[in-house]
Amino acid sequence: MISKKIRQQIFKRDGEACVVCGTTNDLTIHHRVNRGAGGSKLFDSYPYLLLVCTYCNSDMESSTQKLLEAKISGYKLPRNANPPIDPTKEAVFYYLEAEWYYLDENGEKHE
């Protein structure tokens, strides 16, 4: 379970809107790396998390095309990459700002 502190910072960092479509309705925390069976806590830190709406969250998994688009935009990262992917070095496209940002370990975003 993601802590209340982390959840609050993700909402603040992401402007209380879905980073994919910009809506402020039905928001949830999205893991950029699938946690897998058992839910690894390794992926519960700031650079692995995004604020998205429930529609966009499920849409990313609905087809190969949508998954590819999510990967291109930085919303999804591979779980078992070799070498492992550093999420702080993989930019994320923020819809409302139409900008790419890097996410850091302190819960902030940077151009």
C-alpha positions as CSV (number, residue, x, y, z in Angstrom):
1,M,0.0,0.0,0.0
2,I,1.3,3.4,-0.9
3,S,1.7,5.7,2.1
4,K,-0.5,8.7,2.6
5,K,2.5,11.0,2.4
6,I,3.6,9.6,-1.0
7,R,0.0,9.7,-2.3
8,Q,-0.4,13.4,-1.3
9,Q,2.9,14.3,-3.0
10,I,2.0,12.5,-6.2
11,F,-1.3,14.5,-6.3
12,K,0.6,17.7,-5.7
13,R,3.4,17.0,-8.2
14,D,0.9,15.9,-10.9
15,G,-1.4,18.9,-10.4
16,E,-4.3,16.8,-9.2
17,A,-5.1,15.8,-12.8
18,C,-4.5,12.7,-15.0
19,V,-1.1,13.1,-16.6
20,V,-2.3,11.2,-19.7
21,C,-5.6,13.1,-20.5
22,G,-5.9,15.9,-18.0
23,T,-9.1,15.0,-16.3
24,T,-9.6,15.5,-12.6
25,N,-12.2,12.7,-12.2
26,D,-11.7,9.2,-10.9
27,L,-8.0,9.6,-10.2
28,T,-5.7,6.8,-9.1
29,I,-2.0,6.1,-8.6
30,H,-0.5,4.3,-11.5
31,H,2.7,2.2,-11.4
32,R,5.0,2.8,-14.3
33,V,6.4,-0.7,-13.8
34,N,3.9,-3.5,-13.2
35,R,4.3,-4.7,-9.7
36,G,3.6,-8.3,-10.5
37,A,2.2,-11.1,-8.3
38,G,2.7,-10.3,-4.7
39,G,3.1,-6.6,-5.4
40,S,6.8,-5.6,-5.0
41,K,7.2,-2.5,-2.7
42,L,10.3,-1.6,-4.8
43,F,8.0,0.2,-7.2
44,D,6.2,2.3,-4.6
45,S,8.5,5.3,-4.8
46,Y,8.0,8.6,-6.5
47,P,9.7,8.1,-9.8
48,Y,7.7,4.9,-10.4
49,L,4.3,6.5,-9.7
50,L,2.0,8.7,-11.7
51,L,-1.5,10.2,-11.2
52,V,-3.9,8.9,-13.8
53,C,-7.7,8.5,-14.2
54,T,-9.1,5.0,-14.0
55,Y,-10.0,5.1,-17.7
56,C,-6.4,5.8,-18.8
57,N,-5.1,3.3,-16.3
58,S,-7.1,0.5,-17.8
59,D,-6.7,1.8,-21.4
60,M,-2.9,1.4,-21.2
61,E,-3.5,-2.4,-20.8
62,S,-6.3,-2.7,-23.3
63,S,-4.3,-3.4,-26.5
64,T,-0.8,-3.7,-27.9
65,Q,-1.1,-0.3,-29.5
66,K,-2.2,1.4,-26.3
67,L,0.7,-0.2,-24.4
68,L,3.2,0.9,-27.0
69,E,1.9,4.5,-26.8
70,A,2.2,4.3,-23.0
71,K,5.8,3.1,-23.3
72,I,6.6,5.9,-25.8
73,S,5.1,8.5,-23.4
74,G,7.0,7.1,-20.3
75,Y,3.8,6.0,-18.6
76,K,4.9,2.3,-18.7
77,L,8.4,0.9,-18.2
78,P,9.6,-2.7,-18.6
79,R,9.8,-4.7,-15.4
80,N,12.7,-7.1,-16.3
81,A,14.9,-4.9,-18.5
82,N,18.6,-5.9,-18.6
83,P,20.2,-3.7,-17.5
84,P,17.4,-2.4,-15.2
85,I,15.8,0.9,-16.1
86,D,16.3,3.8,-13.9
87,P,12.9,5.6,-13.8
88,T,14.6,8.9,-12.9
89,K,16.2,8.9,-16.4
90,E,13.0,8.1,-18.3
91,A,11.0,11.2,-19.1
92,V,7.2,11.3,-18.8
93,F,4.9,13.3,-21.1
94,Y,2.4,15.5,-19.2
95,Y,-0.7,16.1,-21.3
96,L,-1.9,19.4,-19.7
97,E,1.5,21.1,-19.9
98,A,2.5,19.4,-23.2
99,E,5.9,18.9,-21.7
100,W,8.3,16.1,-20.9
101,Y,9.5,15.8,-17.3
102,Y,11.9,13.6,-15.3
103,L,10.6,12.4,-11.9
104,D,13.0,12.4,-9.0
105,E,13.2,10.5,-5.7
106,N,11.9,13.5,-3.8
107,G,8.5,13.6,-5.4
108,E,9.3,16.4,-7.8
109,K,9.4,16.7,-11.6
110,H,12.0,18.5,-13.7
111,E,12.3,19.4,-17.4
